[in-house]
């Protein structure tokens, strides 16, 4: 190998070493940021577990559950409205106006 080739090779090795040191620092920084969660390895493990778990859910099941919840909320809101109307009717028939904490609802 000539002296010029040796210098070029030495420069390439130095450049490679610098790149590897920057990559190592960056990786350690990322791992350090994720340390409260167990580091990169643990976060990736959790990611795989979540992906596998979510893969077992069907969108249809999620949509059905959401529709059931919405129907329940709608039914409760209707019951609440009906109870307020009954309360207003009771107040009306008793000749009272709404007191503090009570209010007449529009029907």
Residue pairs with C-beta under 8 A, 6 or more apart in sequence:
1 9
27 40
30 40
31 39
31 40
34 40
34 42
34 43
37 43
37 46
38 45
38 46
81 105
84 105
85 105
85 107
87 102
87 105
88 98
88 104
88 105
88 107
91 97
91 98
91 102
91 104
97 104
98 104
